Amino acid sequence: MAADRKSYAVDGVPHGSPIPAAARVGPLIWSSPIPPRDPVTGDTPPDFRAQVERVFANMALVLEAAGVTFAHVGKIEFWMLDNDDRPALNAVWERHFPDETSRPARHVHLSAALPPGVRLTATFQAWAGDL
């Protein structure tokens, strides 16, 4: 028997490819790469910290579309250009996840293959088994 899969789209957080913002199979939710673009203007902020803030805001939109919150996230992966930007990422991370005993797992990949002007993207995996 095949598992049911549901795809989620979010207005203003589109992809250049025919892929959803996230997909759910059973209790598991995976996101596609989440860009730092403003969902209203389509602009990408030039400042790294502003891009981190925008990625988290867009991630919240994707989570909401899937019916979950940051409390359901088990892991977040980031792709960024420059490891020297890690302190700015950490500052926003700690604000979103202040309880060090209840943070999702995290991995940061350094990548020169991000689109022009983009210094950070992210994906997440979440659990919705209690919904």
RODO-2510 file (C-alpha; in nm, 4 decimals, decimal comma):
residues 131
     n   res          X          Y          Z
     1     m     0,0000     0,0000     0,0000
     2     a     0,1440     0,3383    -0,0994
     3     a     0,1781     0,6129     0,1590
     4     d    -0,0271     0,9261     0,1104
     5     r     0,1826     1,2275     0,0235
     6     k     0,0657     1,5878     0,0540
     7     s     0,2490     1,8857    -0,0957
     8     y     0,2347     2,2401     0,0429
     9     a     0,2775     2,5659    -0,1449
    10     v     0,3246     2,9087     0,0113
    11     d     0,2328     3,2302    -0,1685
    12     g     0,5395     3,4465    -0,2132
    13     v     0,7857     3,1650    -0,1364
    14     p     0,8022     3,0071    -0,4824
    15     h     1,0748     2,8011    -0,6417
    16     g     1,2062     2,8307    -0,9928
    17     s     1,1382     2,4595    -1,0364
    18     p     0,8119     2,2630    -1,0148
    19     i     0,8653     2,1641    -0,6514
    20     p     0,6527     2,2320    -0,3423
    21     a     0,7607     2,4356    -0,0414
    22     a     0,7210     2,1189     0,1670
    23     a     0,5878     1,7655     0,1490
    24     r     0,4383     1,5374     0,4115
    25     v     0,4320     1,1592     0,4152
    26     g     0,2674     1,0178     0,7251
    27     p     0,3892     1,2136     1,0276
    28     l     0,7056     1,3463     0,8587
    29     i     0,7414     1,6830     0,6842
    30     w     1,0384     1,7863     0,4699
    31     s     1,0892     2,1281     0,3178
    32     s     1,2440     2,2239    -0,0112
    33     p     1,5128     2,4934     0,0091
    34     i     1,3706     2,8052     0,1730
    35     p     1,5016     3,1285     0,0204
    36     p     1,5639     3,4636     0,1905
    37     r     1,3263     3,6432    -0,0503
    38     d     1,0585     3,8740     0,0860
    39     p     0,7262     3,7053    -0,0022
    40     v     0,5588     4,0395    -0,0818
    41     t     0,8279     4,2256    -0,2777
    42     g     1,0372     3,9321    -0,4018
    43     d     1,3490     4,1187    -0,2901
    44     t     1,6445     3,9514    -0,1211
    45     p     1,8075     4,1646     0,1489
    46     p     2,1795     4,2251     0,0865
    47     d     2,2722     4,1922     0,4559
    48     f     2,3441     3,8390     0,5833
    49     r     2,1621     3,8800     0,9156
    50     a     1,8561     4,0155     0,7334
    51     q     1,8691     3,7088     0,5080
    52     v     1,8763     3,4822     0,8145
    53     e     1,5744     3,6666     0,9590
    54     r     1,3910     3,6338     0,6267
    55     v     1,4695     3,2610     0,5979
    56     f     1,3289     3,2038     0,9486
    57     a     1,0184     3,4104     0,8629
    58     n     0,9683     3,2142     0,5404
    59     m     1,0263     2,8896     0,7278
    60     a     0,7481     2,9901     0,9690
    61     l     0,5161     3,0409     0,6699
    62     v     0,6001     2,6949     0,5335
    63     l     0,5531     2,5348     0,8763
    64     e     0,2173     2,7085     0,9161
    65     a     0,1047     2,5868     0,5720
    66     a     0,1873     2,2327     0,6844
    67     g    -0,0029     2,2801     1,0112
    68     v     0,2972     2,2724     1,2450
    69     t     0,5298     2,5136     1,4251
    70     f     0,8988     2,5409     1,5084
    71     a     0,8220     2,3153     1,8083
    72     h     0,7743     2,0267     1,5612
    73     v     1,1081     2,0753     1,3827
    74     g     1,3676     1,8040     1,4433
    75     k     1,6451     1,9308     1,2173
    76     i     1,7356     2,2382     1,0140
    77     e     2,0097     2,2441     0,7529
    78     f     2,1574     2,5696     0,6258
    79     w     2,3588     2,6358     0,3110
    80     m     2,5666     2,9532     0,3301
    81     l     2,8525     3,1143     0,1431
    82     d     3,0859     3,2200     0,4225
    83     n     3,1648     3,0493     0,7521
    84     d     3,2507     3,3928     0,8978
    85     d     2,8738     3,4617     0,8948
    86     r     2,8102     3,1838     1,1484
    87     p     2,7907     3,4209     1,4531
    88     a     2,5007     3,6098     1,2888
    89     l     2,3262     3,2786     1,2180
    90     n     2,3838     3,1680     1,5777
    91     a     2,2340     3,4898     1,7185
    92     v     1,9083     3,4416     1,5281
    93     w     1,9111     3,0667     1,6027
    94     e     1,9412     3,1264     1,9776
    95     r     1,6571     3,3790     1,9686
    96     h     1,4285     3,1263     1,7979
    97     f     1,5456     2,8371     2,0150
    98     p     1,6439     2,9889     2,3529
    99     d     1,6133     2,6614     2,5475
   100     e     1,9386     2,4760     2,4858
   101     t     1,7718     2,1540     2,6068
   102     s     1,5050     2,1755     2,3342
   103     r     1,6709     2,2814     2,0103
   104     p     1,6466     2,0998     1,6777
   105     a     1,9542     1,9365     1,5344
   106     r     2,1399     2,1596     1,2886
   107     h     2,3957     2,1292     1,0137
   108     v     2,5614     2,4087     0,8166
   109     h     2,6938     2,3426     0,4667
   110     l     2,9249     2,5880     0,2951
   111     s     2,8244     2,6277    -0,0679
   112     a     2,9373     2,8552    -0,3483
   113     a     2,6444     2,7323    -0,5603
   114     l     2,3775     2,9610    -0,4131
   115     p     2,1880     3,1907    -0,6533
   116     p     2,3291     3,5410    -0,7093
   117     g     2,2677     3,7666    -0,4086
   118     v     2,1620     3,4766    -0,1869
   119     r     2,3967     3,4094     0,1040
   120     l     2,1810     3,1540     0,2898
   121     t     1,9051     2,8997     0,2333
   122     a     1,7641     2,6331     0,4644
   123     t     1,5640     2,3129     0,4730
   124     f     1,3903     2,1471     0,7649
   125     q     1,2525     1,8138     0,8738
   126     a     0,9566     1,8132     1,1129
   127     w     0,7394     1,5613     1,2977
   128     a     0,3624     1,6000     1,2918
   129     g     0,2740     1,2673     1,4497
   130     d     0,0989     1,4263     1,7462
   131     l    -0,1482     1,6195     1,5270
***
